Amino acid sequence: MTERVVVDPITRIEGHLRIEAETGPDGSIKSAYSSGTMVRGIELILQGRDPRDAWAFAQRICGVCTLVHGIASVRAVENALQYTIPPNAQLIRNLMIAAQYVHDHVMHFYHLHALDWVDVVSALKADPAATSQLAQSISSYAKSSPGYFADVQKKIKTFVEGGQLGIFANGYWGSPLYKLPPEANLMAVAHYLEALAWQREVVQIHTIFGGKNPHPNFLVGGAPSPISVDAGAGLAATAVNMTGLSQVKTVIERMQAFVDQVYLPDTLAIASFYKDWFARGEGVGNFLTFGDFPEKGMDDPASWLIPAGAILNRDLSTIHPIDLNDPAQVQEFVAHSWYDYSGGKAEGLHPYAGQTNLHYSGPQPPFTQLDVEHDYSWLKSPRWKGNVMEVGPLSRVLMLYAKGHEPTKALATQALTQLDLPLTAMFSTLGRTAARTLESKIIVDQMMIWYDNLIANIRSGDLSVHNEAKWDPATWPAEAKGVGFTEAPRGGLAHWVVIKDGKIDNYQAVVPSTWNAGPRDAKGQPGPYEAALMDRHTLADPKQPLEIQRTIHSFDPCIACAVHVTDPDGEELVQINVT
């Protein structure tokens, strides 16, 4: 006899996600289903607009991913119109994307995922002196005195005694699945609060180079803010000057310190108590990266920090080349999605020919169960050469490792040795979490190199941040198409644009959480979320499905990015004129 366990909504994510799992008599998950239950419609809004304005709309796909959709959008238009951008603009973009990475990963670990492993209420039983001793044994972080941890404990006690846990509400506190000793719990909660304050500094990089955060400004052809070595009036008053650049360096140094002294040690410390989670939650065993962080330009893949490629069946000895323009490689399916294609639901479409035709055929909410035999999600199902692919930090770390990137190999070896685990342990729920931490270390260290290169260019007299070529639509071809991609924190993100007569004819975004959270395809292949939950998961208590939360959170879902919308008849709902 099977039981259907429903978790709706999955909390501590961006957007609305429903997970249904069928369990056997022993509580083991036999089948799992991932359903995106909210909708958006940016692609339809973009049709008919000037492609140079697309980034400002596309960036609003999500309020958490802030800049990544803007980057993918400007790159798509630049690819279509064959723009090149100056080296300074490339370095600025790298710094902005990298800041998003480290910010996003730290926030995910402490504020979205750590509470799957950390029992907040247990921290009340901790000895602050013993907590201090523990903290100092794993890190040189300055805030580690007994008095500091005693103050944090008082804050937690106030929450609990007041009956209002606030940001810590609705947890499964006291579950036997929590294994950390009270002192480790207190240390982790203290760093949770530290990370809240830390993030305020990190976003300054976006405000300096892009004017604001979230949703910093971008510009097709380069970076939006000029660079000035003069802090005087006129142009320099709105430019990025040496004062701002000095502030960027300070922020990078503080980011490095937090990753080195807090995030990395905490990940290893927490993981050491949950080593069994390095043996479950893998799923499909296929990994995809689009590549990012170019030193010389998007047209020079050899200069990218993160290489592009596909890994199939865990085989790190073979990297398969990818081509995002090839209709035979990238396709989206809607066999179990609430959409139709003009050629039928079994058809797969490349994003250049992508369609967003809503066809809701599920039960009317509220309902007890999804109709998993038919359609059950607002997410589509992307495939690479017909294969289900996982994207994200684990894919990138594996790709870097397979390509022989020495910093990645050294970090992974050090971490696995400390935990006494083999490389295959990375193919797991906690492997995904550990990869996110290792990636943060790799990228935050690279940020100082990009910063130094930018300063060297400026000191040599190169202040250029924008290419004016092809800015006149009269010079554009009658029809053009392009793909812009980035390795967003959650995984490979790409936007495809078709431009006709100077306007957007079609626009499709395929995002990381579409690759990872999509439903079954026409062949019945489960998506990465679904497959991961079916990999050695047994629920100790179906009423407190902490196991499901742990594995789903290890992907860092962003469902707001992944869904689409139109009205039931495919008709336009509203027109907004922007002047």
Summary of the structure (lengths in Angstrom):
residues: 579
radius of gyration: 23.7
end to end distance: 61.1
largest distance: 75.8
contacts: 2039
relative contact order: 0.20
helix: 44%
strand: 16%
